[in-house]
């Protein structure tokens, strides 16, 4: 009706609309080159600003923190490279002194990484507190010197694999179980194996005396200069690394494990006899790629937001078992001397995740232990039970593993196929030691029982 009143036909209206659209497109095409040019200039300037060398004197810390959250693909990498280029110390020597003639110095060198963040998965970046470098190297506590215990039966030996067993001073029964089971194997298929128990300083005089008597009998305890508690686990592992890097005991492979785990010696020798890559960390227990940081108050794995402000951890090996070569272990230790470690107590996440990621490695340098068909290859056993039933489970599993060892005619034909460490004959001292540890354990239970009831 409206078109008829204005005397405009539908045909004329279509013509008017066509002309209007053509004029509008023409105007836009005429303006497009100017707009495109301005956007290109803006992008070029932004790219130049991002990739220019940045100095800490011109950019405050708050600016760095804000920028690292904005763009994970470009800005984080450029700042990571800049932080790496501004390392206060890139090389130093650590080790022997004039007073210590049993060790030698080793060189530490920090290289600018070529890969900066995790590839794939939920993890994107490390917190800035771990990305930064210390102003100078901070050495880990010494081990086995002065009045500290050292593994006297293993000094200056050349092994194929050293098992670094994290243990607490009062865990005598667990250490004895290891010595009587998988830890009793000295040579398997011509591979020399060493078991070394790592502890800190005990809380009382009785514990120190019992540890000294225990090490006098077995000679397999390494004591380091720090208070032995759960929150010092990173220091425990890294201090043991320093001791080994100083040359007291040499080996091709180094396996970190706990005193409540059972190793499978036959499978370990079979697998690592073909694992020659020195830049790979093998997760013999659990390979965790997308683990979230724990925030629950009642969890022993709780990490405060101030300590680790990211949601996901980098890929890491759980502490039950992981294996590296000496080359890889030295890189991890040296990076630890230049990295913050004050409040982070999860040693497996810190060492196999944070430090490894800061070295600039990709996900391919940390791998699970798998068969050729892709199934998990059993190198160890963990009972997932902290009660007395857990001990029974460990004993039962060891009996199954023990059947795979080359006993009988194979051992007769080749003496290096299987060699068991000599059984200690001083039974009286061992019995007295057991009684002393039992008394210490009973005393601790009596002291802590009122607190538990409350």
N, C-alpha and C positions, 0 to 999 in steps of 0.2 A: 504493500500500500504506500509506503514511504517513497519508493522509487517512482511510482506512477504520479504522485503529487509533484515531485521535482522534475517530471518529464525526462527521466534518465532510464534508458533501457538497460537490460542486463548485458547486452553486447558492449555498449559504451562503458559500463561499469568495469567489465573485465579489461578493456583497453586501458582505462585510467589506472587500475591496480597494477597492470603489467609495467606501465611506464614508471610508476612510483617505485616499484621493487627494483627496476633497473637502475634508477637514479641512486637509490640507497646503496646498492652493491657497488656502484661506481665510486661513490664517496668513500666507502670502506676500503676499497682496493687502493685508492689514492693515498689514504692515510696509513695503510698497513706497513709499507717499508720503513717509515719513520718510527713507528711503534716497535717493530721487530729489531731495528737497529739499536734502540735504546735498551731493550731487554738484553740483547747480546752483550752490549757494553757492561751492563750491570753484572751479568754472569761472569764475564772475564775478570772484572775487578774483585768479585767475591772469591773466585778461584785463586787469584793472586794473593789475596789476604790470607787464605787458608794455608797455602803451601809455602808462604814466606817463612824464613827462619824466625822463631819466636824466642825471646829471652825472658827469664823470670824477672828481670828488672823492669821491663816495660809492661808486663801483663800480671796483674795481681792474682793471687790464688783463687779468689772468688770467681774471677772471670774464667779460669781454667775449669773449675768445677761445673759452672753453668754450661760451658761450651761442650764438655764431654758428655753431657746428657742429651744434647740437642741432636747430634748427628753421629750415629754409631759407625757409619761406613766410611766417613771422610775425616771428620774433625777428630775423633778419638785416635785414629791411626797417626795423624799428623802430630798431635800432642804427645803421643806415646814415643814417636821417633824423636821429638824434641827433648823429652825427658831423658831418653836414652843417650842422646848426644851430650847432655849436660851432666853426665855422671861425674861426681867429684873425683873419684879414684877408679881407674880402669884396670890396674894390675898391682899386685902386691904379693909378698911372700909370707907364708904362714908355716910354723912348725918348729924346727929344732932351735935350741938355745945352747949356750955354752955349758949349762949345767946338765942338759939332757943329751947324752951321747948315744942313746938307743934309738933316736929318731932322726929324720932328716926333713928339711924344709920342702914345701911344695908350692908351686906357683898358682896364683889365682888371677884370672883374667876375665873381665866383663866385656862382652861383645855387643854391638848394636844389633838387636834381633831383626830378622828379615820378615818374620810373620808376627803379628802383634796381638791378635785376638782369636778366640776359639772359632773353629770352622764348623758351622752347623750346630744344631741343638739349641737349647734355651739360653745358655750362657752367652753373654755379649761382651762384658768387659770386667776388668778387675777394679776394685775401689782405688781411688787415687792414693790412699794411704799406703797401699802395697805397690803401686806403680812407681812412687817416688823412691829415690835411693838415699841411703844414709850418707851423711857428710864424710864419714870415714868408715872403714871396715870395723865391725864389732865381732871380735872373736868369740867363739863358743867356749864354755868351760873346759878346763883340762881334765883328762882322765888318766888314771893309773900312775900318777906321780905322787911323790912325797909319801904320805900315809895312806893314799888311796889304793884300793886293791887293783891288781892287774892280772890278766890271764897268763900266768907264768909258764904253763904247760904248752902254750901256743906261740910264744914269742918267736919272731923271725922264721916262721914257717911259711911255705908257699902252698896255698890251697887252690882248689878249683872253685869252691864256693864256701863263703862264710855266712852262717846263719846268725844274724844279729837279733837276739831274743830280748824283747822288752819284758822286764820282770820287776816286781816290787820286793823289797828286802824280806818281807814276811812270807813270800810265796815259795817256801822251801819244798813243799810237797810237789808242786808243779815242776820245779826244776829237777827234782829227783825222778819224777816220772819221765821227763824228757831224756835224762841221762840213761835211764834203763830201757828206753824204747828207741825211737828214731835217732836220738842224739848219740847213741852208742856206736853208730856206724862211722868208721874212720875213712875207709876206702871202699868205693863201690864202682866196679868196672873201671878201675884205674883212675878214678876221680877222687881226689882228697877233699873231704868235707870237715868243716870245723864249726862247732857250736859255741857261741860266746854270749853270756848273759850280761845285760847292761842294766845297772842300777845307779841311783843317786846315793846321797848320804842318808843313813838311817836316822830315825827320830830319837833313839835312846842308846845308852851304853851297852845294854844287853844285846840289842840287835847288831851293833857294830862288832861285838866280840863273836857272836854266832856267825856272822858273815865272814869274819877273818878265819875262823876255824873251818868253815865250809870251803873257802877258797884254798886254804892250806891243803885240804884233801884232794880237791878236784882241779884247781887251777884253771877255771874257765869263767871267772867273774871279772868284769870290767866295771870299776866304780868311778863315777864322774863327780865333779865338784859342784853339785847343786842339790837342793832339797828334793827328795824323791816324793812326788805327788802327781796326781792326774793332770794338773794344769801345766806341768813341766814336761809333758811327753815330747813336744817338738825339740826341746833342748836335749832331752835324753838321746833321741835318734841322731841329731846333728852333732852332738859331742862325740858319740861313737864314730861317726863318719870322720871327724877330725883326727881321732886317734888312729884310725886305719889309714887315712891319707898320709899321716906322718911316717908310715912305713913300718910300724910295729909288726903287722901281719899283712901279707900280700895275697891277693886272690884275683881271679878272673871275674867272678860274679859275687854280688852281695845281696842277700835276701833278708828283708826285715820282716819279722813275725812277732807273735805274742806267745806267752808261756802257757796259754790255754788252747793252742793249736797243735795239730798232729801233721807233720810233714810226710809226704809220700816219696821216699828217697828214690825208688826205682823210676817212677814217672818223671821226677825232677831231672834225674840224670839223662833219661831218654829225650826229654823235650829240649833242655838247654845244651845238649851236645850238638844240636842242629841250629841253635839260635846264636848266630855270630854277629848280629847287628848291634853295634855298641851304642847307638842312639835311640834305643827303644826301651821303654819301661814296661815290664810285663806284670799284669795284675793276676796273681795266682789265686786270690780269694774272690773279690768282687770288683768288677769294672763298672763305675758309676758315671754316667754321662750327664744326666739332667737332674742332679740332686739339688733340692732347695735348702737354703739356710734355715736351721731350726730356730724358732722364736719362743717355744714353750718354756715357761719358767721352771718347771719341774724336770726338764730334760738335762742330762749331763752333756748333751751335744748342743746346748743352747749357745747361740752367738748373738750378742747385742747388735742393734742396728748401727750404733756408733763404731763398732769394731769392723763390721762387714755390711756395707749399705746396699749390696746388691741382692737380688732375689735368688739367683742360682749360683752354684759353685762351678768352677771349671771342671772338666773331666778329671777324675782322680781314682786312685786305687785305694780300696779299704785296707785298713792297717793289718789285717790278718796275714797277708802275704803280698809282697811286691819285690821285684828283682831288677837290679840295674848292674851295669858294668862300672868299673872304676872310673872311666872317663865321664860317664853320666853322673856318678856320685860326686865327683869333684866339682862339676858345674853346679849341681844343686847346693852343695855346701858353700861354695864361693858366693852364689847369689844370696844365700841366707845371711851372710855377713853384711850385705849391703841392703837388706830388706827389713822392714819393721816386723817384729815378732813379739811385741810386748804383751798383748792381751789375747792372742789367738791360740787356743789350746788344742785344737784338733790337728794332731800331727800328720795324719794321712792327707787331709785336705790341704794343709799348709805346704807340705813338702812335695807331694805328688801332684797337687793341683795348682796352687798359687805360684810356687817357685818354678815349677816346670813351665807354666804358662808365661811367666815373666821372662824366662829364657828365650821365648820367641818360637817355641815349637808348635807344630800343628797337632791335631788329634791323632795323626798317624804315628806319632812317637810314643803313644801310650796305647797298649793293646791288651785285650783279654787273652787268656791262654785257651786256645781252641784246637780241636782236631782238624784234620783235613776236610771232614764233612761239615764242619761248622759247629759241632757240639763242644760243650765245655770239657776240658781235659783236667781231670782231678789231680792237682798237685798237693793238696792239703785237705784237712778236715777240721771243721769248727763245730762243736756240739750244740751251740745256741742254747746253752743251759748252764747257769752259774751255780747250780746246786750240786750236791754230791752225785746226782745222776749224770751230770756232765762228765765227771771223771770216769764213770763206768762206760759211758759212750765212747770216750777217747780210747780207753783200753780195748774195747771191743773192735773199734775201727783199726787200731794198730795191729791187732791179731790178723785181720784180713789183709792189711798191707804187708805184713811180715811174710805171708805165704808167697808173695811175688819175688822175694829176694833170692839170689842164686845160692842156695844152700846145696849140700851134698856133693855130687861128683863134679859139678861145675867149679865149686870152690877148691876142690882137691887138685884139679888140673891147673888152675891158675890162682895163685895165692893173692893176686891183686883184684880178683873179682869181688871179694867181700872180706873186709878186715874189720873186726870188732875191737873197740878200745878195751884195754885190759880192765878187768873188774877189780875194784879197790879191795884189797885184802885186809885193811885195817878196820875190821868190823867193830871193834870196841869204840874207836873214835867216832865212827858213823852212828853207832847206837847212842853215844853220849850227845852227839849233835842233834839227832832226832828228838831226844828228850828235852834238850834245851829249847828247840824251836816249838815244841809242844807246850812247854811252860810259858813261853813268850806269847803264843797264840791264846792260851787260856787266860793269861793276865789281861790281854787286850780286850777279850770278850767281857770280862768282869768289869772293866773300866767303862766300856761303851754300852753295856746293857741298860743302865739307868736312863741314858740319853735316848735309847731306842724306845723304851717303854713310855717315855714322855711324849 
